[in-house]
């Protein structure tokens, strides 16, 4: 069904990747964990993965390899028809993959993701909804539209047909690899669909230099509305 590629150069977030993948209700899945740093302890992480008995692969690439290239090389190892991304520090609900798989098979979209999604600002303990009212809808290029923010799917939520990478690969960059991929999909009229806002939260740490995304907190807040103040997103979503 779905092969998930998770790239990280931060050892402390490996457990979060495993936890997010492990709780998914979709039965047929595999995790391709890509360590984008030669400094990470491969053997220790390998043991951690083996203990979970998950269907998984572990790959390690040097620091100088770009994130986009890591994703492309990870995809080459995938065994399933669909590929997906998971970010190392975000929150994915139990039904995240199930929703995506159902949408892919029912709509026949080539790429799915979330244009509307939750953001949790840890420092302020605020859960906000970003880009409301862009759920369960097609992203359409009628030949006149230029790619713009309204067409953006969160890069951490992209799930797509594996064969698509034969035509459109991730650009070899460390920032904007997901938006670059989407832009090329949009320009080539690839069928793209925005899922519901549910089952995923983009977690903002509030720490400088923590995020690889170029999105600023000011921009994210200006395009989102407050949902609730809560010290724990797990409590909010798992009840």
Buried (B, 14 or more C-beta within 10 A) or exposed (E): BBBBBBBBBBBEBBEBBBEBBEEBEBEEBBBBBBBBBEEBEEEEBBEBBEEEEBBBBBBBBEEEBBBBBBBBBBBEEBEBEBBBBBBBBBBBBBBBBBBBBBBBEEBEBBBBBBBBBBBBBBEBEBBBBBBBEBBEEEBEBEEEEEBEEEBBBBBBBBBBBBEBBEEBBBBBBBBBBBBBBBBBBBEEEBBBBBBBBBBBBBBBEEEEEEBBBEBEBEEBBEBBEEBEEBEEBEEBBEE
